């Protein structure tokens, strides 16, 4: 099972390689992750960057966690 985000406004989805709980954590703490990214010399984990990019591209839209079979 893979988990990801879906923008209900644009009908676009992304499935970073991580767990559902980590995606929920990122969605709930996007403002914190943005700040960490600004000050992190080593960068963020790839799933975090992929998820954050998606959330940034769809600010103000209805974003839901979704799943699909691998």
C-alpha positions as a Python dict, from the first residue, in 0.01 Angstrom:
ca = {
    (1, 'X'): (0, 0, 0),
    (2, 'X'): (127, 347, -89),
    (3, 'X'): (8, 670, 69),
    (4, 'X'): (13, 1021, -67),
    (5, 'X'): (-160, 1354, -104),
    (6, 'X'): (-437, 1440, -346),
    (7, 'X'): (-550, 1791, -436),
    (8, 'X'): (-927, 1771, -467),
    (9, 'X'): (-934, 2098, -661),
    (10, 'X'): (-682, 1997, -929),
    (11, 'X'): (-734, 1617, -920),
    (12, 'X'): (-355, 1570, -895),
    (13, 'X'): (-187, 1326, -657),
    (14, 'X'): (167, 1254, -539),
    (15, 'X'): (291, 946, -355),
    (16, 'X'): (620, 1013, -172),
    (17, 'X'): (795, 702, -43),
    (18, 'X'): (702, 715, 325),
    (19, 'X'): (433, 616, 571),
    (20, 'X'): (83, 754, 613),
    (21, 'X'): (167, 885, 960),
    (22, 'X'): (469, 1080, 831),
    (23, 'X'): (257, 1235, 555),
    (24, 'X'): (-6, 1336, 809),
    (25, 'X'): (269, 1480, 1030),
    (26, 'X'): (409, 1684, 738),
    (27, 'X'): (66, 1815, 635),
    (28, 'X'): (-10, 1921, 993),
    (29, 'X'): (329, 2089, 1041),
    (30, 'X'): (403, 2239, 699),
    (31, 'X'): (492, 2578, 849),
    (32, 'X'): (754, 2417, 1077),
    (33, 'X'): (905, 2210, 795),
    (34, 'X'): (934, 2522, 576),
    (35, 'X'): (1136, 2693, 851),
    (36, 'X'): (1360, 2389, 901),
    (37, 'X'): (1421, 2371, 524),
    (38, 'X'): (1534, 2736, 521),
    (39, 'X'): (1797, 2670, 788),
    (40, 'X'): (1904, 2317, 700),
    (41, 'X'): (2236, 2294, 520),
    (42, 'X'): (2197, 1922, 456),
    (43, 'X'): (1847, 1949, 318),
    (44, 'X'): (1541, 1747, 408),
    (45, 'X'): (1464, 1383, 334),
    (46, 'X'): (1349, 1334, -26),
    (47, 'X'): (995, 1232, 76),
    (48, 'X'): (970, 1548, 282),
    (49, 'X'): (1085, 1770, -4),
    (50, 'X'): (847, 1599, -249),
    (51, 'X'): (554, 1636, -10),
    (52, 'X'): (641, 1994, 79),
    (53, 'X'): (670, 2090, -290),
    (54, 'X'): (325, 1942, -354),
    (55, 'X'): (171, 2120, -56),
    (56, 'X'): (334, 2450, -161),
    (57, 'X'): (199, 2411, -516),
    (58, 'X'): (-155, 2361, -383),
    (59, 'X'): (-176, 2617, -101),
    (60, 'X'): (-539, 2704, -32),
    (61, 'X'): (-669, 2392, -204),
    (62, 'X'): (-837, 2096, -38),
    (63, 'X'): (-561, 1838, 19),
    (64, 'X'): (-644, 1490, 145),
    (65, 'X'): (-436, 1185, 233),
    (66, 'X'): (-503, 899, -8),
    (67, 'X'): (-386, 542, -57),
    (68, 'X'): (-334, 309, -351),
    (69, 'X'): (-227, -49, -390),
    (70, 'X'): (133, -89, -500),
}
